[in-house]
Amino acid sequence: MFFAVSRKARVLAAFFLIVIHLGAGYEWPAIEESVAYQRYLKRKPTELSKLIYLMDRFNFQGMEIRVDGTTFQAPLCVPYVKAYLALQYRGERAEVWLQKHVYRSPFTHKVMYGRLPGEDFRIGRDMLFSELAKLRSLEEVAEKPRS
């Protein structure tokens, strides 16, 4: 079923899958302890690196995304998301890119949703914004000189 939809739908669905793991009640590892953050630290801290961090952070088993009534599993989508990001990223702030590419379906303009196992579907973009804000806060703390 996943490969029966168009490439752009798969790519958008894949990126949205990243957002799902910020659901209420889900126990996340601390950002500093995550594999995604360790990879992020090895890259130059650009806006593109932040988007890649989000992809890495949310690439978990069991995550689902719903686009235009079709539900997708996260592990199948990540390669498409990375390809879509490579083609569509134009140097904008991560929040701007997320707002433009990860909120509504390109086909029906319906809001895209995601969920964790055992939870209800939620707006995915808002979950990504939350995780991105946590990353930015962590960077601000790290940049402040110690007195």
VMD Tcl script that builds the backbone (N, CA, C; Angstrom):
set m [mol new atoms 441]
animate dup $m
set s [atomselect $m all]
$s set {name element resname resid chain x y z} {
  {N N MET 1 A 0.825 -1.194 0.000}
  {CA C MET 1 A 0.000 0.000 0.000}
  {C C MET 1 A 0.867 1.255 0.000}
  {N N PHE 2 A 2.012 1.227 0.709}
  {CA C PHE 2 A 2.863 2.411 0.818}
  {C C PHE 2 A 3.343 2.881 -0.542}
  {N N PHE 3 A 3.694 1.959 -1.417}
  {CA C PHE 3 A 4.250 2.342 -2.701}
  {C C PHE 3 A 3.185 2.599 -3.760}
  {N N ALA 4 A 1.905 2.493 -3.410}
  {CA C ALA 4 A 0.833 2.738 -4.361}
  {C C ALA 4 A 0.504 4.223 -4.481}
  {N N VAL 5 A 1.039 5.059 -3.586}
  {CA C VAL 5 A 0.787 6.496 -3.650}
  {C C VAL 5 A 1.947 7.179 -4.357}
  {N N SER 6 A 1.752 8.423 -4.736}
  {CA C SER 6 A 2.781 9.134 -5.492}
  {C C SER 6 A 4.030 9.374 -4.656}
  {N N ARG 7 A 5.130 9.661 -5.313}
  {CA C ARG 7 A 6.408 9.891 -4.647}
  {C C ARG 7 A 6.321 11.085 -3.707}
  {N N LYS 8 A 5.709 12.167 -4.134}
  {CA C LYS 8 A 5.626 13.353 -3.284}
  {C C LYS 8 A 4.811 13.064 -2.023}
  {N N ALA 9 A 3.768 12.290 -2.141}
  {CA C ALA 9 A 2.964 11.924 -0.964}
  {C C ALA 9 A 3.798 11.091 -0.002}
  {N N ARG 10 A 4.602 10.158 -0.523}
  {CA C ARG 10 A 5.457 9.346 0.340}
  {C C ARG 10 A 6.481 10.213 1.050}
  {N N VAL 11 A 7.060 11.165 0.315}
  {CA C VAL 11 A 8.076 12.035 0.898}
  {C C VAL 11 A 7.478 12.900 2.004}
  {N N LEU 12 A 6.362 13.517 1.734}
  {CA C LEU 12 A 5.726 14.350 2.758}
  {C C LEU 12 A 5.283 13.520 3.947}
  {N N ALA 13 A 4.763 12.354 3.674}
  {CA C ALA 13 A 4.345 11.473 4.767}
  {C C ALA 13 A 5.554 11.065 5.597}
  {N N ALA 14 A 6.633 10.778 4.944}
  {CA C ALA 14 A 7.829 10.360 5.661}
  {C C ALA 14 A 8.331 11.456 6.582}
  {N N PHE 15 A 8.390 12.665 6.098}
  {CA C PHE 15 A 8.881 13.743 6.952}
  {C C PHE 15 A 7.942 13.956 8.127}
  {N N PHE 16 A 6.680 13.858 7.877}
  {CA C PHE 16 A 5.722 14.054 8.951}
  {C C PHE 16 A 5.841 12.963 10.006}
  {N N LEU 17 A 6.233 11.786 9.606}
  {CA C LEU 17 A 6.391 10.694 10.565}
  {C C LEU 17 A 7.355 11.072 11.674}
  {N N ILE 18 A 8.263 11.914 11.370}
  {CA C ILE 18 A 9.244 12.339 12.352}
  {C C ILE 18 A 8.575 12.987 13.553}
  {N N VAL 19 A 7.476 13.658 13.352}
  {CA C VAL 19 A 6.865 14.457 14.403}
  {C C VAL 19 A 6.091 13.663 15.430}
  {N N ILE 20 A 5.813 12.457 15.172}
  {CA C ILE 20 A 4.824 11.746 15.953}
  {C C ILE 20 A 5.277 11.395 17.365}
  {N N HIS 21 A 6.536 11.234 17.602}
  {CA C HIS 21 A 6.990 10.731 18.892}
  {C C HIS 21 A 6.989 11.750 20.013}
  {N N LEU 22 A 6.413 12.891 19.846}
  {CA C LEU 22 A 6.333 13.846 20.940}
  {C C LEU 22 A 4.991 13.780 21.627}
  {N N GLY 23 A 4.334 12.674 21.524}
  {CA C GLY 23 A 3.016 12.510 22.115}
  {C C GLY 23 A 3.044 12.520 23.634}
  {N N ALA 24 A 1.938 12.904 24.222}
  {CA C ALA 24 A 1.825 12.947 25.673}
  {C C ALA 24 A 1.994 11.549 26.245}
  {N N GLY 25 A 2.720 11.449 27.332}
  {CA C GLY 25 A 2.874 10.190 28.017}
  {C C GLY 25 A 3.975 9.298 27.462}
  {N N TYR 26 A 4.609 9.675 26.387}
  {CA C TYR 26 A 5.666 8.853 25.820}
  {C C TYR 26 A 6.983 9.226 26.482}
  {N N GLU 27 A 7.740 8.251 26.930}
  {CA C GLU 27 A 9.013 8.498 27.603}
  {C C GLU 27 A 10.135 8.593 26.578}
  {N N TRP 28 A 10.575 9.808 26.313}
  {CA C TRP 28 A 11.687 10.053 25.402}
  {C C TRP 28 A 12.983 10.000 26.162}
  {N N PRO 29 A 14.036 9.524 25.508}
  {CA C PRO 29 A 15.342 9.720 26.144}
  {C C PRO 29 A 15.651 11.218 26.101}
  {N N ALA 30 A 16.413 11.683 27.063}
  {CA C ALA 30 A 16.815 13.097 27.054}
  {C C ALA 30 A 17.527 13.400 25.739}
  {N N ILE 31 A 17.361 14.615 25.266}
  {CA C ILE 31 A 17.982 15.000 23.990}
  {C C ILE 31 A 19.472 14.688 24.005}
  {N N GLU 32 A 20.142 15.076 25.092}
  {CA C GLU 32 A 21.592 14.902 25.177}
  {C C GLU 32 A 22.013 13.440 25.101}
  {N N GLU 33 A 21.128 12.540 25.468}
  {CA C GLU 33 A 21.443 11.114 25.461}
  {C C GLU 33 A 21.054 10.417 24.161}
  {N N SER 34 A 20.380 11.114 23.286}
  {CA C SER 34 A 19.878 10.481 22.069}
  {C C SER 34 A 20.966 10.339 21.007}
  {N N VAL 35 A 20.829 9.307 20.199}
  {CA C VAL 35 A 21.738 9.092 19.075}
  {C C VAL 35 A 21.635 10.264 18.099}
  {N N ALA 36 A 20.430 10.766 17.908}
  {CA C ALA 36 A 20.223 11.894 16.984}
  {C C ALA 36 A 21.036 13.111 17.405}
  {N N TYR 37 A 21.054 13.409 18.693}
  {CA C TYR 37 A 21.805 14.568 19.179}
  {C C TYR 37 A 23.305 14.340 19.036}
  {N N GLN 38 A 23.775 13.141 19.286}
  {CA C GLN 38 A 25.202 12.843 19.125}
  {C C GLN 38 A 25.622 13.021 17.663}
  {N N ARG 39 A 24.765 12.622 16.751}
  {CA C ARG 39 A 25.043 12.843 15.321}
  {C C ARG 39 A 25.020 14.332 14.995}
  {N N TYR 40 A 24.055 15.035 15.578}
  {CA C TYR 40 A 23.924 16.480 15.351}
  {C C TYR 40 A 25.198 17.210 15.783}
  {N N LEU 41 A 25.768 16.822 16.918}
  {CA C LEU 41 A 26.974 17.479 17.430}
  {C C LEU 41 A 28.164 17.327 16.490}
  {N N LYS 42 A 28.159 16.295 15.662}
  {CA C LYS 42 A 29.261 16.062 14.728}
  {C C LYS 42 A 29.142 16.890 13.450}
  {N N ARG 43 A 27.970 17.493 13.246}
  {CA C ARG 43 A 27.742 18.313 12.057}
  {C C ARG 43 A 27.866 19.791 12.413}
  {N N LYS 44 A 28.053 20.608 11.382}
  {CA C LYS 44 A 28.016 22.051 11.565}
  {C C LYS 44 A 26.592 22.427 11.995}
  {N N PRO 45 A 26.404 23.261 13.030}
  {CA C PRO 45 A 25.057 23.568 13.550}
  {C C PRO 45 A 24.278 24.549 12.662}
  {N N THR 46 A 23.811 24.070 11.541}
  {CA C THR 46 A 23.041 24.898 10.610}
  {C C THR 46 A 21.556 24.578 10.750}
  {N N GLU 47 A 20.730 25.356 10.071}
  {CA C GLU 47 A 19.292 25.085 10.065}
  {C C GLU 47 A 19.007 23.731 9.402}
  {N N LEU 48 A 19.746 23.409 8.362}
  {CA C LEU 48 A 19.595 22.105 7.713}
  {C C LEU 48 A 19.953 20.976 8.682}
  {N N SER 49 A 21.004 21.158 9.469}
  {CA C SER 49 A 21.379 20.153 10.463}
  {C C SER 49 A 20.267 19.933 11.480}
  {N N LYS 50 A 19.560 20.993 11.822}
  {CA C LYS 50 A 18.451 20.871 12.765}
  {C C LYS 50 A 17.319 20.024 12.168}
  {N N LEU 51 A 17.038 20.221 10.902}
  {CA C LEU 51 A 16.009 19.412 10.247}
  {C C LEU 51 A 16.426 17.941 10.164}
  {N N ILE 52 A 17.688 17.702 9.870}
  {CA C ILE 52 A 18.188 16.325 9.835}
  {C C ILE 52 A 18.121 15.715 11.235}
  {N N TYR 53 A 18.439 16.517 12.247}
  {CA C TYR 53 A 18.315 16.043 13.628}
  {C C TYR 53 A 16.884 15.572 13.906}
  {N N LEU 54 A 15.890 16.361 13.477}
  {CA C LEU 54 A 14.499 15.976 13.709}
  {C C LEU 54 A 14.177 14.646 13.042}
  {N N MET 55 A 14.691 14.446 11.825}
  {CA C MET 55 A 14.463 13.169 11.146}
  {C C MET 55 A 15.070 12.020 11.939}
  {N N ASP 56 A 16.304 12.225 12.390}
  {CA C ASP 56 A 16.972 11.178 13.153}
  {C C ASP 56 A 16.264 10.929 14.487}
  {N N ARG 57 A 15.833 11.983 15.123}
  {CA C ARG 57 A 15.197 11.876 16.452}
  {C C ARG 57 A 13.895 11.084 16.392}
  {N N PHE 58 A 13.165 11.228 15.301}
  {CA C PHE 58 A 11.841 10.626 15.234}
  {C C PHE 58 A 11.761 9.374 14.369}
  {N N ASN 59 A 12.892 8.797 14.072}
  {CA C ASN 59 A 12.897 7.581 13.267}
  {C C ASN 59 A 12.784 6.365 14.192}
  {N N PHE 60 A 11.597 6.144 14.730}
  {CA C PHE 60 A 11.353 5.054 15.668}
  {C C PHE 60 A 10.330 4.093 15.096}
  {N N GLN 61 A 10.424 2.836 15.525}
  {CA C GLN 61 A 9.432 1.834 15.151}
  {C C GLN 61 A 8.105 2.150 15.833}
  {N N GLY 62 A 7.008 1.810 15.187}
  {CA C GLY 62 A 5.696 1.993 15.788}
  {C C GLY 62 A 5.063 3.340 15.516}
  {N N MET 63 A 5.800 4.289 15.007}
  {CA C MET 63 A 5.265 5.600 14.719}
  {C C MET 63 A 4.442 5.521 13.434}
  {N N GLU 64 A 3.316 6.226 13.423}
  {CA C GLU 64 A 2.450 6.261 12.241}
  {C C GLU 64 A 2.105 7.693 11.880}
  {N N ILE 65 A 1.823 7.900 10.610}
  {CA C ILE 65 A 1.407 9.207 10.124}
  {C C ILE 65 A 0.197 9.012 9.221}
  {N N ARG 66 A -0.705 9.948 9.276}
  {CA C ARG 66 A -1.889 9.880 8.424}
  {C C ARG 66 A -1.909 11.091 7.491}
  {N N VAL 67 A -1.885 10.791 6.189}
  {CA C VAL 67 A -1.946 11.819 5.150}
  {C C VAL 67 A -3.095 11.456 4.225}
  {N N ASP 68 A -4.053 12.341 4.102}
  {CA C ASP 68 A -5.212 12.129 3.233}
  {C C ASP 68 A -5.900 10.789 3.498}
  {N N GLY 69 A -5.967 10.414 4.773}
  {CA C GLY 69 A -6.669 9.206 5.156}
  {C C GLY 69 A -5.864 7.925 5.071}
  {N N THR 70 A -4.624 8.000 4.601}
  {CA C THR 70 A -3.772 6.825 4.510}
  {C C THR 70 A -2.731 6.882 5.613}
  {N N THR 71 A -2.533 5.768 6.290}
  {CA C THR 71 A -1.577 5.702 7.393}
  {C C THR 71 A -0.302 5.006 6.926}
  {N N PHE 72 A 0.849 5.602 7.297}
  {CA C PHE 72 A 2.162 5.087 6.914}
  {C C PHE 72 A 2.989 4.794 8.157}
  {N N GLN 73 A 3.912 3.836 8.060}
  {CA C GLN 73 A 4.862 3.519 9.126}
  {C C GLN 73 A 6.151 4.316 8.909}
  {N N ALA 74 A 6.739 4.834 9.985}
  {CA C ALA 74 A 7.916 5.693 9.909}
  {C C ALA 74 A 9.137 5.073 9.219}
  {N N PRO 75 A 9.555 3.864 9.569}
  {CA C PRO 75 A 10.796 3.343 8.986}
  {C C PRO 75 A 10.798 3.284 7.461}
  {N N LEU 76 A 9.634 3.148 6.859}
  {CA C LEU 76 A 9.567 3.105 5.402}
  {C C LEU 76 A 9.733 4.476 4.767}
  {N N CYS 77 A 9.501 5.513 5.545}
  {CA C CYS 77 A 9.414 6.858 4.991}
  {C C CYS 77 A 10.692 7.685 5.062}
  {N N VAL 78 A 11.556 7.424 6.013}
  {CA C VAL 78 A 12.713 8.292 6.247}
  {C C VAL 78 A 13.574 8.508 5.002}
  {N N PRO 79 A 13.885 7.492 4.205}
  {CA C PRO 79 A 14.694 7.759 3.005}
  {C C PRO 79 A 14.028 8.763 2.053}
  {N N TYR 80 A 12.710 8.696 1.943}
  {CA C TYR 80 A 11.993 9.626 1.078}
  {C C TYR 80 A 12.023 11.039 1.645}
  {N N VAL 81 A 11.935 11.158 2.950}
  {CA C VAL 81 A 11.985 12.472 3.589}
  {C C VAL 81 A 13.327 13.133 3.355}
  {N N LYS 82 A 14.385 12.367 3.518}
  {CA C LYS 82 A 15.717 12.932 3.306}
  {C C LYS 82 A 15.908 13.376 1.856}
  {N N ALA 83 A 15.391 12.604 0.931}
  {CA C ALA 83 A 15.475 12.993 -0.480}
  {C C ALA 83 A 14.664 14.265 -0.733}
  {N N TYR 84 A 13.473 14.339 -0.160}
  {CA C TYR 84 A 12.625 15.514 -0.324}
  {C C TYR 84 A 13.301 16.746 0.274}
  {N N LEU 85 A 13.879 16.601 1.435}
  {CA C LEU 85 A 14.588 17.712 2.067}
  {C C LEU 85 A 15.737 18.184 1.183}
  {N N ALA 86 A 16.491 17.253 0.638}
  {CA C ALA 86 A 17.612 17.612 -0.235}
  {C C ALA 86 A 17.147 18.399 -1.457}
  {N N LEU 87 A 15.981 18.062 -1.970}
  {CA C LEU 87 A 15.461 18.748 -3.155}
  {C C LEU 87 A 14.778 20.080 -2.845}
  {N N GLN 88 A 14.171 20.197 -1.669}
  {CA C GLN 88 A 13.323 21.352 -1.381}
  {C C GLN 88 A 13.926 22.384 -0.428}
  {N N TYR 89 A 14.997 22.059 0.257}
  {CA C TYR 89 A 15.549 22.994 1.229}
  {C C TYR 89 A 16.301 24.104 0.519}
  {N N ARG 90 A 15.999 25.349 0.906}
  {CA C ARG 90 A 16.593 26.527 0.259}
  {C C ARG 90 A 17.254 27.488 1.242}
  {N N GLY 91 A 17.734 26.982 2.365}
  {CA C GLY 91 A 18.466 27.818 3.303}
  {C C GLY 91 A 17.602 28.567 4.306}
  {N N GLU 92 A 16.304 28.305 4.339}
  {CA C GLU 92 A 15.434 29.007 5.270}
  {C C GLU 92 A 15.565 28.440 6.684}
  {N N ARG 93 A 15.044 29.181 7.666}
  {CA C ARG 93 A 15.024 28.690 9.043}
  {C C ARG 93 A 14.207 27.403 9.105}
  {N N ALA 94 A 14.569 26.542 10.027}
  {CA C ALA 94 A 13.897 25.251 10.147}
  {C C ALA 94 A 12.392 25.416 10.354}
  {N N GLU 95 A 11.983 26.379 11.181}
  {CA C GLU 95 A 10.560 26.599 11.434}
  {C C GLU 95 A 9.803 26.975 10.160}
  {N N VAL 96 A 10.425 27.782 9.332}
  {CA C VAL 96 A 9.795 28.202 8.071}
  {C C VAL 96 A 9.636 26.999 7.148}
  {N N TRP 97 A 10.662 26.173 7.066}
  {CA C TRP 97 A 10.591 24.995 6.207}
  {C C TRP 97 A 9.504 24.038 6.693}
  {N N LEU 98 A 9.444 23.827 8.000}
  {CA C LEU 98 A 8.421 22.934 8.557}
  {C C LEU 98 A 7.020 23.465 8.285}
  {N N GLN 99 A 6.840 24.758 8.468}
  {CA C GLN 99 A 5.521 25.355 8.232}
  {C C GLN 99 A 5.086 25.159 6.782}
  {N N LYS 100 A 6.028 25.315 5.883}
  {CA C LYS 100 A 5.712 25.228 4.454}
  {C C LYS 100 A 5.502 23.794 3.970}
  {N N HIS 101 A 6.284 22.859 4.488}
  {CA C HIS 101 A 6.298 21.515 3.911}
  {C C HIS 101 A 5.692 20.407 4.778}
  {N N VAL 102 A 5.383 20.678 6.033}
  {CA C VAL 102 A 5.004 19.584 6.922}
  {C C VAL 102 A 3.693 19.846 7.655}
  {N N TYR 103 A 2.840 20.652 7.130}
  {CA C TYR 103 A 1.581 20.903 7.832}
  {C C TYR 103 A 0.381 20.319 7.089}
  {N N ARG 104 A 0.244 20.661 5.828}
  {CA C ARG 104 A -0.917 20.226 5.045}
  {C C ARG 104 A -0.492 19.338 3.879}
  {N N SER 105 A -1.375 18.453 3.518}
  {CA C SER 105 A -1.152 17.584 2.370}
  {C C SER 105 A -1.073 18.441 1.103}
  {N N PRO 106 A -0.156 18.132 0.203}
  {CA C PRO 106 A -0.064 18.900 -1.039}
  {C C PRO 106 A -1.215 18.610 -2.001}
  {N N PHE 107 A -1.966 17.567 -1.718}
  {CA C PHE 107 A -3.022 17.160 -2.638}
  {C C PHE 107 A -4.395 17.672 -2.232}
  {N N THR 108 A -4.742 17.495 -0.959}
  {CA C THR 108 A -6.071 17.901 -0.500}
  {C C THR 108 A -6.023 19.090 0.449}
  {N N HIS 109 A -4.838 19.484 0.829}
  {CA C HIS 109 A -4.614 20.582 1.783}
  {C C HIS 109 A -5.194 20.289 3.160}
  {N N LYS 110 A -5.414 19.008 3.448}
  {CA C LYS 110 A -5.856 18.619 4.778}
  {C C LYS 110 A -4.642 18.529 5.703}
  {N N VAL 111 A -4.858 18.812 6.970}
  {CA C VAL 111 A -3.799 18.747 7.964}
  {C C VAL 111 A -3.303 17.298 8.090}
  {N N MET 112 A -1.993 17.142 8.226}
  {CA C MET 112 A -1.392 15.822 8.397}
  {C C MET 112 A -1.266 15.525 9.892}
  {N N TYR 113 A -1.530 14.272 10.260}
  {CA C TYR 113 A -1.521 13.864 11.658}
  {C C TYR 113 A -0.556 12.712 11.877}
  {N N GLY 114 A -0.162 12.536 13.128}
  {CA C GLY 114 A 0.681 11.414 13.488}
  {C C GLY 114 A 0.299 10.897 14.855}
  {N N ARG 115 A 0.813 9.704 15.174}
  {CA C ARG 115 A 0.545 9.144 16.499}
  {C C ARG 115 A 1.617 8.141 16.900}
  {N N LEU 116 A 1.699 7.981 18.196}
  {CA C LEU 116 A 2.520 6.951 18.802}
  {C C LEU 116 A 1.624 5.761 19.107}
  {N N PRO 117 A 2.188 4.593 19.287}
  {CA C PRO 117 A 1.367 3.429 19.628}
  {C C PRO 117 A 0.519 3.697 20.880}
  {N N GLY 118 A -0.750 3.360 20.777}
  {CA C GLY 118 A -1.647 3.514 21.905}
  {C C GLY 118 A -2.180 4.919 22.130}
  {N N GLU 119 A -1.860 5.851 21.247}
  {CA C GLU 119 A -2.312 7.227 21.396}
  {C C GLU 119 A -3.181 7.625 20.214}
  {N N ASP 120 A -3.878 8.740 20.378}
  {CA C ASP 120 A -4.693 9.291 19.305}
  {C C ASP 120 A -3.817 10.063 18.321}
  {N N PHE 121 A -4.329 10.265 17.118}
  {CA C PHE 121 A -3.624 11.092 16.137}
  {C C PHE 121 A -3.609 12.539 16.609}
  {N N ARG 122 A -2.479 13.202 16.372}
  {CA C ARG 122 A -2.299 14.611 16.734}
  {C C ARG 122 A -1.664 15.345 15.560}
  {N N ILE 123 A -1.736 16.676 15.578}
  {CA C ILE 123 A -1.100 17.475 14.531}
  {C C ILE 123 A 0.408 17.301 14.644}
  {N N GLY 124 A 1.005 16.811 13.587}
  {CA C GLY 124 A 2.420 16.483 13.600}
  {C C GLY 124 A 3.355 17.670 13.608}
  {N N ARG 125 A 3.037 18.688 12.850}
  {CA C ARG 125 A 3.923 19.845 12.754}
  {C C ARG 125 A 4.169 20.467 14.121}
  {N N ASP 126 A 3.141 20.530 14.942}
  {CA C ASP 126 A 3.285 21.128 16.261}
  {C C ASP 126 A 4.246 20.336 17.137}
  {N N MET 127 A 4.260 19.025 16.961}
  {CA C MET 127 A 5.205 18.189 17.690}
  {C C MET 127 A 6.639 18.495 17.272}
  {N N LEU 128 A 6.849 18.684 15.984}
  {CA C LEU 128 A 8.187 19.028 15.489}
  {C C LEU 128 A 8.635 20.374 16.021}
  {N N PHE 129 A 7.737 21.345 16.018}
  {CA C PHE 129 A 8.077 22.663 16.555}
  {C C PHE 129 A 8.523 22.561 18.008}
  {N N SER 130 A 7.841 21.752 18.776}
  {CA C SER 130 A 8.178 21.576 20.187}
  {C C SER 130 A 9.580 20.993 20.355}
  {N N GLU 131 A 9.885 19.960 19.603}
  {CA C GLU 131 A 11.206 19.334 19.699}
  {C C GLU 131 A 12.297 20.283 19.218}
  {N N LEU 132 A 12.024 21.052 18.190}
  {CA C LEU 132 A 12.990 22.019 17.686}
  {C C LEU 132 A 13.265 23.101 18.730}
  {N N ALA 133 A 12.231 23.546 19.428}
  {CA C ALA 133 A 12.402 24.547 20.492}
  {C C ALA 133 A 13.297 23.994 21.608}
  {N N LYS 134 A 13.138 22.730 21.944}
  {CA C LYS 134 A 13.991 22.105 22.959}
  {C C LYS 134 A 15.449 22.082 22.509}
  {N N LEU 135 A 15.677 21.777 21.240}
  {CA C LEU 135 A 17.037 21.760 20.711}
  {C C LEU 135 A 17.642 23.158 20.762}
  {N N ARG 136 A 16.886 24.161 20.360}
  {CA C ARG 136 A 17.395 25.546 20.391}
  {C C ARG 136 A 17.705 25.982 21.823}
  {N N SER 137 A 16.870 25.616 22.774}
  {CA C SER 137 A 17.118 25.961 24.178}
  {C C SER 137 A 18.405 25.312 24.674}
  {N N LEU 138 A 18.605 24.072 24.310}
  {CA C LEU 138 A 19.814 23.363 24.699}
  {C C LEU 138 A 21.050 24.048 24.119}
  {N N GLU 139 A 20.958 24.514 22.889}
  {CA C GLU 139 A 22.077 25.217 22.262}
  {C C GLU 139 A 22.368 26.544 22.953}
  {N N GLU 140 A 21.319 27.261 23.340}
  {CA C GLU 140 A 21.509 28.541 24.035}
  {C C GLU 140 A 22.231 28.335 25.354}
  {N N VAL 141 A 21.855 27.312 26.093}
  {CA C VAL 141 A 22.503 27.017 27.358}
  {C C VAL 141 A 23.972 26.676 27.130}
  {N N ALA 142 A 24.248 25.909 26.109}
  {CA C ALA 142 A 25.619 25.500 25.811}
  {C C ALA 142 A 26.485 26.687 25.366}
  {N N GLU 143 A 25.879 27.693 24.740}
  {CA C GLU 143 A 26.629 28.847 24.246}
  {C C GLU 143 A 26.937 29.877 25.319}
  {N N LYS 144 A 26.153 29.908 26.399}
  {CA C LYS 144 A 26.386 30.890 27.457}
  {C C LYS 144 A 27.692 30.619 28.161}
  {N N PRO 145 A 28.496 31.692 28.343}
  {CA C PRO 145 A 29.776 31.495 29.051}
  {C C PRO 145 A 29.501 31.214 30.538}
  {N N ARG 146 A 30.323 30.340 31.091}
  {CA C ARG 146 A 30.196 30.019 32.515}
  {C C ARG 146 A 30.900 31.096 33.324}
  {N N SER 147 A 30.278 31.485 34.445}
  {CA C SER 147 A 30.910 32.518 35.268}
  {C C SER 147 A 31.467 31.966 36.548}
}
mol reanalyze $m
mol bondsrecalc $m
mol representation Tube
mol addrep $m
